[in-house]
Amino acid sequence: QGRLVESGGGLVQAGGSLRLTCVASGMITSVFNPYNWAWYRQTPGKQRELVASIGTPRSANYADSVKGRFTISRDNARKRVYLQMDNLKPEDTGVYYCNTLNENLTWGQGTQVTVGQ
């Protein structure tokens, strides 16, 4: 089934950018490719929310709060999903996770994104 490994988070000031990477480690491409993949985020006291998703062929959807600022992409050959985050805002702070749109894989450890004022 593979393991989801997220990276790329960090501390940035408002208006800055980060690029998150999710690797489906150990997953074969024939399993990776058909999935619709997604990025989620969780903030303290709130449920995990869907931020962006990408299907196949590469149609993308975004939460209203990130539309125009975030871009999701995928590299099927490398079994990776990316989230380019631009013009970050303090309310984007949280732990970001990737999973399929059906959330049927074991969650990874996530990557912390902190956006300062």
C-alpha positions in Angstrom: 0.0 0.0 0.0 2.9 2.3 0.6 3.6 5.1 3.1 2.8 8.8 2.8 5.6 11.1 3.6 5.0 14.9 3.6 7.8 17.5 3.7 8.5 21.1 2.8 6.7 22.9 5.7 8.3 25.6 7.7 8.0 29.1 9.2 7.4 32.0 6.8 6.1 35.5 7.0 2.8 36.5 5.5 3.0 36.9 1.8 5.7 34.2 1.5 5.7 30.9 -0.3 6.3 27.3 0.5 6.2 24.1 -1.7 5.0 20.9 0.0 5.9 17.5 -1.3 4.1 14.2 -0.6 5.8 11.0 -1.6 3.8 7.8 -1.8 6.8 5.7 -0.6 6.7 2.0 -1.6 3.6 2.4 -3.7 3.7 1.1 -7.2 2.7 3.5 -10.0 -0.2 1.3 -11.2 -1.7 1.9 -7.7 -0.7 5.6 -7.5 -1.9 6.7 -10.9 -5.6 6.1 -10.7 -6.1 7.9 -7.4 -7.4 11.4 -7.0 -4.9 12.9 -4.6 -5.5 15.7 -2.1 -3.9 17.9 0.4 -5.6 18.5 3.8 -4.7 20.7 6.7 -5.5 20.6 10.4 -5.4 23.4 12.9 -5.8 23.0 16.7 -9.4 22.6 17.7 -10.6 22.1 14.2 -11.3 19.1 12.0 -9.0 18.2 9.2 -10.1 20.1 6.1 -9.7 19.5 2.4 -7.4 22.2 0.8 -6.9 21.0 -2.7 -7.4 17.9 -4.9 -6.2 16.7 -8.2 -7.7 14.0 -10.4 -6.7 12.2 -13.5 -6.3 13.7 -16.0 -4.9 16.6 -13.9 -8.1 18.4 -13.0 -7.7 20.4 -9.8 -10.1 21.8 -7.2 -9.5 24.1 -4.3 -11.1 25.3 -1.2 -12.4 28.8 -1.6 -9.9 30.0 1.1 -6.9 29.1 -1.0 -8.2 29.5 -4.5 -5.8 31.7 -6.6 -2.9 31.2 -4.1 -2.3 27.5 -4.0 -1.5 25.1 -6.8 -1.7 21.4 -6.6 0.2 19.1 -9.0 1.3 15.5 -9.4 4.1 13.6 -10.8 2.9 10.1 -11.5 6.3 8.7 -12.5 7.8 9.7 -9.2 4.6 9.0 -7.2 4.6 12.5 -5.8 2.0 15.2 -5.1 3.0 18.8 -4.7 1.3 21.9 -3.2 2.7 25.2 -4.1 1.5 27.8 -1.6 2.0 31.5 -2.5 0.9 34.7 -0.8 0.5 32.8 2.5 -1.6 34.1 5.3 -1.6 33.5 9.0 -4.8 31.5 8.7 -3.0 29.0 6.5 -1.1 27.9 9.6 -1.5 24.2 10.3 -0.3 20.7 9.8 -0.6 19.7 6.1 -1.3 16.1 5.1 -1.7 14.3 1.8 -4.0 11.4 1.1 -6.3 10.2 -1.6 -9.6 12.1 -2.0 -11.2 9.1 -0.4 -8.8 9.3 2.6 -8.4 5.5 2.3 -4.6 5.4 3.1 -2.9 5.5 6.4 -2.2 9.1 7.3 1.4 10.3 7.3 3.0 12.5 9.9 2.2 15.7 8.1 4.3 18.8 7.7 3.9 21.9 9.9 3.3 25.2 8.2 3.5 28.3 10.3 2.8 31.7 8.8 3.7 34.8 10.9 2.2 38.2 10.7 
